[in-house]
């Protein structure tokens, strides 16, 4: 009797242990946006992208990338987004896709790829982000209250109204924006989606993982990969994850992973392209005529006022306004260091200015500013994730950086960049202090930011 009672349980346990594994199901997550709004969003952002990057018009290069893209699109089952493929003249190793289908491939990525299969793998991965709607899914989760109100109010239906409204929520094209910075789970799903597409197109899916792992090995040695890994965190075990998924694929013969004549030709074209135009630094804003802005300051603070903004700063600091009536430096008593050439360097204090960026999106404008700051200070590196905020009712971002201290030899300094998008341009403040002083400086800087007020 005991045997009869136990046997069914043994059989059930055995069936669970030896159940056949199942292929991971890939599908879009919860989303407040309709697919048509993904398309609208992508088209609006594409116009902005193409004012910031030089699109390569060479017909051979254009045809080559579009041939690869068309092969991949043919493998998508069911409804497809209207994908487009363009090459941009940028030596950094990157490719990115906007919601709804616009896709951009940097010349640096084509030059770095060892085979056409690797280019196809990256494109397939980016198409995975689009088809699985990762960007708008993340934006939906981050803005559960504001987005439904905007949709109900018909704001997104207005021509060009979508990206302006999203910018107010801190959503844009910056590397740290919800639309462009993906989770490791999203990265893994995009890997698998891309692997399945390249398999259908006749490329070896493992080349996708090999290329990403090649870039991982190089990351840190070259600034060309920093943009890519800022938005594409490694989900881990890429090759194993893809090889496990390949067990479910029909048998296929893949194209050789060697350099093809078309890729060789594409590389030759890229070598002959002129250097991409340098992105001009945002133009400084001149102070408009009008009364000075006022603000409330804590005890022991003084007020720095202009016709565009006002803020408080410690009473024992020095303020040095610039001739434009907008820019200024606010420094601790010992916060300025003179270099050998007589130039002054701020080691503890704040640099303030107002600029006119090429974009009204807080994320894109901040990225533009950061590129200029880092290019001028190559030892300065972004040291953490940016945070969105509101300052006096305006959308703002806080981006941490770190570099060697000019005030204390051998020590690091922390730098916090505050950017605020205003109707007259973008305010920015660069808050600097040696790492050893940061515990005291940080709360003081928070007090200063709380006093910041702008003209209306």
PyMOL commands that set and color helices and strands:
alter all, ss='L'
color gray80, all
select helices_A, chain A and resi 2-17+35-52+59-73+107-112+116-131+134-142+146-152+155-157+161-168+184-201+206-218+223-231+238-246+261-272+362-376+435-451
alter helices_A, ss='H'
color red, helices_A
select strands_A, chain A and resi 84-88+95-97+102-106+283-284+301-305+309-314+318-321+328-331+336-338+344-346+349-356+381-382+387-391+394-404+412-422+425-434+453-454
alter strands_A, ss='S'
color yellow, strands_A
deselect
rebuild
show_as cartoon
